Amino acid sequence: IKFEYKNTNISVHGFLEGTVTVITNTLKINTMQIQLLRREMVKTAQTHRPEIINTEVIGKYEIMDGYPCDGDVIPFRMFVQSFKAVTNTQCNNYFSVRYFANLGLIDTDGRRYFKTCELVLFRTQIM
């Protein structure tokens, strides 16, 4: 399975667009969905626990339901502004907020497979 995005630098009011290409399907895929994840990381001064990470699923978007054939190309467009609590990507020395697009595949036996890509979200105007 090949997972492609048109752009990973996205406005908060924009959309994530891309395609999922099934090259050869050896799995019996039942469901395919994209999740938007927010990962917050706080660095601490403790040596046994140098950072605290909190990952939250902001939203899900189902791409496909059913068994794909070999060579299928599945386009998708996920609007970022439809999810609440989305801010721009923030990074500094002690605290960071990053966003990820997570492609999740679930087969008929209930096994889950994931592919993740980091997104950079930005604001086009100050509110």
Secondary structure, DSSP 8 states (H G I E B T S, - for coil): -EEEES-SEEETTSEEEEEEE-S---S-EEEEEEEEEEEEEEE-S-SS--EEEEEEEEEEEEEEES---TT-EEEEEEEGGGSSS----EE-SSEEEEEEEEEEEEETTS-EEEEEEEEEEE-SS--
